[in-house]
Amino acid sequence: MRADQIALGRWHRFAAELIALIYIALIAEIASATGAFYVLFPELGALAHDVFTRPRGTWARSPLMLAITPFLTALIGIVFTRALPYGYFSVLLTVGSSVGLIMLLGSPIAPAISAGLLPLVLGVKSWWYPPGVLLGTVLLAALSILWQRLSIAQNWLEPITAADVVDETLEQNPATSWWLIALMLFVAMAVLVVKLTGLRFVLFPPLVVIGFEMFGHTAICPWAKRPMFLPAACFLTAAGGLLFWNLLGVDPLAVGCSMACGMAVLRLFDLHVPPALAVALLPFVMDHPTIAYPISVGIGTTLMTLWFLLYQSFFRRYEREYH
């Protein structure tokens, strides 16, 4: 295998996506059988899709961090959710601590930020939440190792493309940290919108993960030239998840269909935004989701896109003047 082989070709990618769907359906079955809905940590969909379709990608090459980082941020989330009410301080403290942990560990698993924020948004206070997350991530890490070895042995990987280079960079920790100010300002503004509108999911947990990747890698953000594609894609994945929740209830088949819908939307928009797949799964851990959910997601992603474009204009001006 060549060192620059990361992702699967077209036909093997379909098989990988099928495995990701089977995995998330299995997790949903465990959650249903045990009654522990928090086992179905929505970002597992994003992580599974990436590690199976990109067996030598950044996340797949870090099985230990894949297993433990979401568990540790989930612990952070539970501690702050039990100690503090939802508000500016608790949200900023949870997001800041989760990001700080990721940077301290040197972990590339940015979706772990969502594991920290999810309990606060949903009001989950059970100490069983972190072990539930750990169950899913350990299983995924073990499967990813086996899948990577099989992909290499069968020579299924293809040479790296320009898109792969961008994806690899987006999934790695940013080299600097000053961009974090812009991200935290957005989080504070989003909490303000939540308080003004009563729409808790304007600041849905995967949105902070998307922001982490966008603001941390401003110069190469692949959807910056198509700013409204991200809100449209996230709105549609959220609507798809809500649709299947209404049609089939909290069922493994519904979870698999929702994730498949998310994959189709991302393919339609030609976007590699794994956290958007978590958006499709969020209804299955919510208490009676309504049409307000996709509307909230649309508002949140539109606000982040506008804030990012403003930030990007200042970033480019700085680059021209000082470099």
TORKEBA-810937 format. One record per residue (C-alpha): residue number from 1; residue in three letters; x, y, z. Coordinates in steps of 0.02 Angstrom, whole numbers, plus 50000, padded with zeros to 5 digits. Example, Ala and Ser with C-alpha at 12.3 -4.5 7.8 and 13.67 -1.06 7.14 Angstrom:
# TORKEBA-810937
  pos  code     xx     yy     zz
    1   ALA  50615  49775  50390
    2   SER  50684  49947  50357
# end
This chain:
# TORKEBA-810937
  pos  code     xx     yy     zz
    1   MET  50000  50000  50000
    2   ARG  50062  50174  49956
    3   ALA  50072  50302  50097
    4   ASP  49957  50421  50003
    5   GLN  49813  50297  49991
    6   ILE  49676  50351  50111
    7   ALA  49500  50325  50044
    8   LEU  49404  50189  49954
    9   GLY  49355  50192  49771
   10   ARG  49175  50218  49715
   11   TRP  49111  50039  49724
   12   HIS  49199  49991  49884
   13   ARG  49135  50154  49959
   14   PHE  48956  50092  49937
   15   ALA  49000  49936  50036
   16   ALA  49080  50044  50171
   17   GLU  48925  50153  50183
   18   LEU  48819  49997  50201
   19   ILE  48929  49938  50344
   20   ALA  48912  50110  50426
   21   LEU  48722  50095  50413
   22   ILE  48724  49920  50488
   23   TYR  48834  49981  50630
   24   ILE  48721  50128  50674
   25   ALA  48567  50015  50664
   26   LEU  48654  49895  50784
   27   ILE  48687  50038  50905
   28   ALA  48505  50090  50890
   29   GLU  48451  49911  50929
   30   ILE  48561  49911  51085
   31   ALA  48485  50077  51138
   32   SER  48309  50011  51108
   33   ALA  48338  49845  51198
   34   THR  48418  49926  51351
   35   GLY  48308  50081  51358
   36   ALA  48468  50184  51368
   37   PHE  48435  50305  51225
   38   TYR  48599  50395  51257
   39   VAL  48693  50244  51187
   40   LEU  48639  50313  51019
   41   PHE  48760  50458  51024
   42   PRO  48717  50547  50858
   43   GLU  48897  50586  50810
   44   LEU  48928  50399  50798
   45   GLY  48846  50413  50627
   46   ALA  48971  50544  50572
   47   LEU  49119  50448  50642
   48   ALA  49062  50281  50570
   49   HIS  49037  50351  50396
   50   ASP  49209  50429  50393
   51   VAL  49311  50285  50465
   52   PHE  49231  50156  50351
   53   THR  49238  50259  50190
   54   ARG  49413  50327  50229
   55   PRO  49503  50180  50312
   56   ARG  49669  50273  50315
   57   GLY  49595  50444  50355
   58   THR  49638  50549  50507
   59   TRP  49499  50480  50618
   60   ALA  49526  50299  50566
   61   ARG  49712  50313  50604
   62   SER  49674  50365  50783
   63   PRO  49574  50219  50857
   64   LEU  49625  50255  51037
   65   MET  49570  50436  51026
   66   LEU  49415  50382  50932
   67   ALA  49370  50271  51080
   68   ILE  49410  50384  51228
   69   THR  49390  50566  51174
   70   PRO  49199  50568  51162
   71   PHE  49190  50475  51328
   72   LEU  49296  50607  51414
   73   THR  49199  50754  51343
   74   ALA  49037  50663  51388
   75   LEU  49099  50661  51568
   76   ILE  49129  50848  51556
   77   GLY  48955  50874  51489
   78   ILE  48872  50773  51627
   79   VAL  48968  50863  51765
   80   PHE  48918  51036  51702
   81   THR  48739  50984  51662
   82   ARG  48714  50919  51838
   83   ALA  48795  51073  51915
   84   LEU  48728  51216  51808
   85   PRO  48569  51268  51717
   86   TYR  48571  51295  51529
   87   GLY  48638  51469  51492
   88   TYR  48785  51570  51429
   89   PHE  48904  51516  51566
   90   SER  48865  51330  51561
   91   VAL  48869  51319  51371
   92   LEU  49031  51417  51353
   93   LEU  49111  51320  51495
   94   THR  49059  51152  51419
   95   VAL  49114  51195  51242
   96   GLY  49275  51278  51301
   97   SER  49321  51131  51413
   98   SER  49283  51004  51276
   99   VAL  49388  51098  51148
  100   GLY  49526  51121  51277
  101   LEU  49529  50934  51313
  102   ILE  49541  50893  51128
  103   MET  49685  51015  51104
  104   LEU  49773  50951  51261
  105   LEU  49760  50770  51206
  106   GLY  49806  50813  51027
  107   SER  49652  50716  50977
  108   PRO  49583  50740  50801
  109   ILE  49409  50681  50854
  110   ALA  49319  50849  50846
  111   PRO  49145  50766  50852
  112   ALA  49184  50734  51035
  113   ILE  49136  50916  51066
  114   SER  48958  50865  51027
  115   ALA  48966  50729  51161
  116   GLY  49003  50865  51288
  117   LEU  48866  50985  51235
  118   LEU  48729  50856  51204
  119   PRO  48683  50824  51389
  120   LEU  48666  51011  51420
  121   VAL  48553  51036  51269
  122   LEU  48445  50884  51306
  123   GLY  48450  50896  51495
  124   VAL  48529  50725  51516
  125   LYS  48598  50703  51693
  126   SER  48625  50515  51704
  127   TRP  48800  50454  51745
  128   TRP  48764  50311  51625
  129   TYR  48780  50430  51478
  130   PRO  48973  50428  51468
  131   PRO  48983  50236  51477
  132   GLY  48847  50228  51344
  133   VAL  48951  50337  51230
  134   LEU  49106  50233  51270
  135   LEU  49016  50073  51218
  136   GLY  48982  50142  51045
  137   THR  49153  50218  51017
  138   VAL  49251  50066  51077
  139   LEU  49150  49954  50962
  140   LEU  49177  50075  50818
  141   ALA  49364  50087  50850
  142   ALA  49380  49896  50850
  143   LEU  49280  49880  50689
  144   SER  49380  50018  50606
  145   ILE  49544  49928  50641
  146   LEU  49477  49768  50563
  147   TRP  49405  49862  50413
  148   GLN  49568  49955  50386
  149   ARG  49669  49794  50385
  150   LEU  49548  49712  50264
  151   SER  49549  49864  50148
  152   ILE  49738  49867  50144
  153   ALA  49754  49679  50121
  154   GLN  49630  49681  49976
  155   ASN  49709  49836  49898
  156   TRP  49544  49931  49896
  157   LEU  49619  50101  49933
  158   GLU  49648  50228  49795
  159   PRO  49777  50368  49775
  160   ILE  49740  50527  49870
  161   THR  49644  50665  49781
  162   ALA  49638  50853  49807
  163   ALA  49473  50831  49901
  164   ASP  49556  50702  50015
  165   VAL  49694  50826  50057
  166   VAL  49564  50955  50111
  167   ASP  49467  50825  50212
  168   GLU  49625  50769  50299
  169   THR  49670  50947  50348
  170   LEU  49494  50985  50411
  171   GLU  49498  50833  50525
  172   GLN  49664  50880  50605
  173   ASN  49686  51000  50750
  174   PRO  49717  51181  50696
  175   ALA  49896  51241  50711
  176   THR  49845  51399  50807
  177   SER  49709  51439  50934
  178   TRP  49665  51623  50909
  179   TRP  49521  51573  50794
  180   LEU  49438  51500  50948
  181   ILE  49385  51675  50998
  182   ALA  49275  51687  50843
  183   LEU  49199  51516  50878
  184   MET  49160  51556  51060
  185   LEU  49083  51723  51011
  186   PHE  48969  51631  50892
  187   VAL  48921  51507  51028
  188   ALA  48874  51652  51143
  189   MET  48771  51734  51005
  190   ALA  48684  51569  50969
  191   VAL  48636  51553  51154
  192   LEU  48562  51728  51142
  193   VAL  48456  51674  50993
  194   VAL  48402  51519  51090
  195   LYS  48345  51628  51234
  196   LEU  48254  51752  51121
  197   THR  48164  51620  51017
  198   GLY  48148  51474  51137
  199   LEU  48219  51361  51000
  200   ARG  48348  51259  51097
  201   PHE  48413  51172  50941
  202   VAL  48471  51332  50855
  203   LEU  48632  51282  50944
  204   PHE  48623  51097  50905
  205   PRO  48781  51004  50964
  206   PRO  48852  50955  50792
  207   LEU  48848  51140  50742
  208   VAL  48993  51175  50860
  209   VAL  49090  51032  50780
  210   ILE  49059  51107  50608
  211   GLY  49115  51276  50674
  212   PHE  49273  51200  50748
  213   GLU  49321  51135  50575
  214   MET  49270  51295  50484
  215   PHE  49351  51425  50596
  216   GLY  49503  51318  50632
  217   HIS  49540  51298  50446
  218   THR  49474  51459  50372
  219   ALA  49589  51463  50221
  220   ILE  49534  51295  50151
  221   CYS  49352  51280  50206
  222   PRO  49279  51187  50055
  223   TRP  49102  51259  50066
  224   ALA  49153  51441  50091
  225   LYS  49127  51476  49906
  226   ARG  48953  51398  49918
  227   PRO  48895  51475  50081
  228   MET  48712  51425  50076
  229   PHE  48746  51242  50034
  230   LEU  48786  51201  50216
  231   PRO  48623  51270  50290
  232   ALA  48521  51188  50152
  233   ALA  48607  51019  50177
  234   CYS  48589  51022  50366
  235   PHE  48406  51076  50354
  236   LEU  48367  50931  50237
  237   THR  48459  50802  50343
  238   ALA  48366  50864  50497
  239   ALA  48200  50856  50403
  240   GLY  48241  50680  50345
  241   GLY  48277  50622  50522
  242   LEU  48115  50699  50584
  243   LEU  48018  50618  50441
  244   PHE  48080  50442  50479
  245   TRP  48054  50469  50665
  246   ASN  47872  50510  50629
  247   LEU  47849  50367  50505
  248   LEU  47937  50226  50599
  249   GLY  47966  50287  50776
  250   VAL  48123  50253  50876
  251   ASP  48173  50099  50780
  252   PRO  48339  50034  50707
  253   LEU  48263  50038  50533
  254   ALA  48212  50219  50556
  255   VAL  48386  50263  50617
  256   GLY  48467  50178  50468
  257   CYS  48348  50262  50346
  258   SER  48383  50432  50424
  259   MET  48570  50410  50407
  260   ALA  48551  50349  50228
  261   CYS  48448  50504  50191
  262   GLY  48588  50610  50264
  263   MET  48716  50523  50154
  264   ALA  48608  50555  50000
  265   VAL  48591  50740  50043
  266   LEU  48779  50762  50066
  267   ARG  48811  50672  49902
  268   LEU  48682  50783  49816
  269   PHE  48770  50940  49877
  270   ASP  48944  50863  49854
  271   LEU  48991  50903  50034
  272   HIS  49102  50806  50152
  273   VAL  49029  50866  50317
  274   PRO  49016  50711  50430
  275   PRO  48934  50807  50575
  276   ALA  48785  50838  50461
  277   LEU  48747  50652  50475
  278   ALA  48730  50674  50663
  279   VAL  48595  50803  50627
  280   ALA  48490  50666  50547
  281   LEU  48504  50557  50703
  282   LEU  48468  50689  50835
  283   PRO  48277  50666  50830
  284   PHE  48301  50490  50898
  285   VAL  48375  50556  51061
  286   MET  48255  50703  51077
  287   ASP  48093  50707  51175
  288   HIS  47952  50723  51046
  289   PRO  48040  50820  50907
  290   THR  47931  50933  50800
  291   ILE  47948  51035  50641
  292   ALA  48035  51164  50750
  293   TYR  48189  51052  50746
  294   PRO  48237  51068  50561
  295   ILE  48187  51251  50566
  296   SER  48304  51277  50714
  297   VAL  48443  51185  50623
  298   GLY  48417  51295  50470
  299   ILE  48425  51453  50576
  300   GLY  48580  51395  50670
  301   THR  48679  51345  50516
  302   THR  48630  51504  50424
  303   LEU  48689  51611  50570
  304   MET  48853  51516  50578
  305   THR  48879  51532  50390
  306   LEU  48851  51721  50395
  307   TRP  48966  51740  50546
  308   PHE  49098  51634  50460
  309   LEU  49091  51737  50301
  310   LEU  49114  51896  50404
  311   TYR  49259  51816  50497
  312   GLN  49334  51753  50334
  313   SER  49335  51929  50259
  314   PHE  49436  51991  50408
  315   PHE  49550  51840  50395
  316   ARG  49588  51873  50212
  317   ARG  49617  52057  50245
  318   TYR  49741  52011  50381
  319   GLU  49829  51889  50263
  320   ARG  49848  52024  50130
  321   GLU  49912  52156  50249
  322   TYR  50033  52055  50355
  323   HIS  50093  51913  50243
# end
